[in-house]
Amino acid sequence: MSNRVELPVVDTVAVPCCPPLTERPFTAEEAETAAPMFKALGDPVRLRLFSAVASHEGGEACVCDISEVGVSQPTVSHHLKKLKEAGLLTSERRGTWVYYRVEPSVLAAMGKLLAPPAGA
């Protein structure tokens, strides 16, 4: 019997839905949509945490498995919260631990946004 409970995903920021950077300059609205993602990933600790979650076996990671990034546990929690607020991570509490995952749609949108021009 599993204790896993699926929680609804609440996005405070939409997944970037912009054209590739090489296609054309962003509109003001597109830049407003994509900026929170880049801002969240602009911090080295957040980038390490995001990478740890994205590359973790099974596509999700317990906070207990990714907290060794050279800062205190409260700081790790703060950075994970910022990544969630930017729409880059989702989380689920299981007992006393919180598990984080990167939704495949987020990685796909980031890949599309950063894709090289066609034929390059």
N, C-alpha and C positions, 0 to 999 in steps of 0.2 A: 504494500500500500504506500503510495507516494504522498508526501506532504506538500508537493508542489502546487501552488495556486497561481494561476495566470492573472496578472494584474493588468488593468487597462493602461495603454500607453497614452500619456498626456504630453503632447509636444507644445513647448512654449515658443519654439521657433521652427518654421517649416524646413524640411530638407531642401538644400539649395536646388533650385529648379531653373538654373540659368544655362545659357548656351556655353559651349566651350570657350575658354578665355581667348583662344586663337581665332574664333569665328568673327567676332566684332566687339567693339567696346560695350561694356555693360551700360544699361540704363541706370538711372538713380535708384529705381525700385529693385532691380536685380542686384545692385551693389549692396543695398540695405538687407536683402535676403541672405546673401553669401557672407557678408562681413562678420556676423557672430561666429560662424564656423571657423573662419581664419583667426579671429581674435582668440577664441578658445584654444586653438591649436598653436597659438603663438607663444605660449608659455612652455618651456622645456619639460617641466614636471607633468603638465597636462598631456603633452605630446607623448611622453613615455608611458603614461597611464593608458592613453588611448591605444597606443601600439601594443601594450601588454594585453589589453582586452581583445583587440582585433586579432592578434596572433595566437591567443590561448587556445589550447586543444578544446574542441567542441564549440568554439565560437562564443564562449562566455567564460567569465572568470569571477571567482569569489574575491571579495575585497581582501581576504586573508592571503590570497595568492599573488596579489599585485601591489602590495603596500610598501615593498622594499625599493623606494625611489629616492631615499636620502632625506626625507622630510618626516615630520611627526604624523601620527595617525589623524589628528584633527585637520592637519593641512591636506592630507590625502583626501579626506572626506570633502573638504572645501573644493578641491580641484575636480573631484568626481561630480560634485553638484554643478559646477560650472559647465562641465562637458554635457551633463544632462540638460541643463538650461539651454545650451546651444543646439540641442536636438541630435547630438552625436552619439549618446549612449542611452540605453534604457536600463532599468534595474528591477529586481525582484527580490523581496525578502523571503528567506527560507530559514525559519528558526531564528537564530541569533545572527546569521550572516546575510549579507546582501550580495547578490550576484549581478554582474553587469554584462551587457552585450552590445555589440554594434549591429544595428539592423543592416541586413544586406542592401536595402535601398539607399542607406546613407553612403556606403562604400561605392555603390554604383553611381550615385549622383556626384560624389567627389571625383571618381574616375572620369566621368563624362566632362565635368568642369575642367579638369586638368589634362584632358586628352590632347595629343599633338594634332596639328592640322592634318586633314585627310591627305594621304599620299606622302607624308613625311617619313 
